[in-house]
């Protein structure tokens, strides 16, 4: 309860207490990401004990235990670590893009794919796979590059379609995204229909997966993610205000049209990075923001970092499951996120009221 | 008026920004949604420290006007100047530092935020992109919460609030902006009586002590009349009247803008215009005629009404006419009731300034008057006779008769002679109000013998008039 009278300090303290509780959530998620990361590095075709993993990562841990042999070292550093980091990048990018788009569209069903990016990426990737082009730049094959370009191109088309005399009405944008998406998906289907020999590769890519992630993926993905997250974070207050409606946001001093363009660019970038590195992985972008919001509240200053971390945790965990459940065969990670995540989300939805209650009582 | 009355605490908010003296100026603002024009060349000058109500019927463009002022809509023609600069040329942030908006409540938006978070958003225009809220921002938020009595709600989620609480929280958000101009769209719409008074009182306080310029779209004319200094009446996207309450809230203006019949009288306590709906524009049968009991108080000396005699309420062309003989406040209720029931009413001879005369004017009744404390002269008497003969019935209220007005009974006799129905509304026996040594009582007796109907109350009189005119009154439906 708030005291009836009190200095501004009390009020600030109450709000800051709430924020601090939310920062604790961010700290907890950071620890969870570390833990999931370490676990992900230990399991696989060759089991490597956690101590060895840590020693291998940090090099200076004293104490007993076998020194990592070069083979283990190679498995961790060259195979598993880039895959874990790529998974974290993809998960964070999808979750943050989802959170931003849900605020932008003021629609809880918005996810990174409503702006057409995923089908653009799919069309680019599938076109490369079907045509059998095999060039590579900076250690990246043509597939992720084509996916990235396809995603950006699709969003640009949606943007051009939705623009009406200088403004970007979000409803038009939503509809344009859906229209462009279904057109592109038809084009993808057409390509898949004629894919014959490469059908398996195409289908597998379209289920989403992190197999084959290398340091090159990390090196390309990480800067984009960092820039996009940074810009998004400094637009947090604008996103908050936009949740009150565009007109109200403008009356609160937000340049709404500019904010929408910047946020569209940020989400396009995030989605393009995610899809080009991991294929079209569903569920994370839609659901992680909702799960996080239950703990972090609606304020994007807490929501965005928490969503980034939670998305990373979820995707690294899902990828670890995907490559170990029926080892040596790998499941597509998109399958795992949807299969494992949906029941969890439904559970949360059903118990939301009680969780709200607890969230409301702390303060 | 409150220009120079800024309190010490408002020094930061007011001041600076050059001379012009106008907070908001509209010049020929025109706006259309698709085809339908919502605003058609609206011009207005609002001085700093103005306290304005924008009134008008639904769809008259009030909200559109606010949206143009807050830069949410770009007018197709005309310009909106905020402290001398074109709002469309200003950045959203620059507008938001000077002008805050309390929109009509839209449930569901911002539902997941707490009240403190929402009010803190009011600091948005004052914060740089890389800045976080400082002590000054928290102080502004606390003050805004305190002023709107929402400090106790600070930690509640927006979606858990009642309509009234939400409205006050939104007002707090606007106050946290520390604007110099505040626009409100029906700020009292979701509030109960106590909070209506509290919110309008707060706005007036901020206006008086800090020179905050306030423009509020108001639906309730009487509430608006009670608080606001200046009025703008809009109808069909055009300015219908601008000025003080007494100039704008006249029966003629309101009738023209709203298309209904209204009665404008003085509020018994604070003497501000009091608007009562007599008959709605679309359908007959008005409501809320219960305010007419205050004649005695209304007769207290107050400023003479400034509105010109008005065409006002317009009964049907073929309505029967009742001529009322009144004076001294005795006929106020009777005239109001007759108007409410759809009769065409005339009255005479009344002294100007008499509460009956004021009431008649408010009702838009055609009335013969003489100056205060002046006997009825031959010219007025002739006019009165003409009106009485032209009417279908004459009603004589429980008027005290003295040498100056006893002649009015002649008009009743003339009407009786002309075959009109005459109803004597004897709420009190005539002997008790005869100040001419029995002459009035005698005239009364002659009328009764001549066929005049005696009614003991206004209600009885109405029924008698209806019967006498052949049951064609509005009650026969």
Interface residues (C-beta under 8 A of the other chain):
Chain A: X1 X2 X4 X5 X6 X7 X8 X9 X11 X12 X14 X15 X18 X106 X234 X237 X238 X240 X241 X243 X244 X245 X247 X248 X250 X251 X252 X253 X254 X255 X256 X293 X297 X298 X299 X360 X363
Chain B: X67 X70 X71 X72 X91 X92 X93 X95 X96 X97 X100 X101 X103 X106 X109 X110 X112 X113 X114 X116 X117 X118 X120 X121 X122 X124 X125 X127 X129 X130 X133 X135 X138 X139 X141 X142 X145 X151 X152 X153 X154 X155 X157 X160 X173 X177
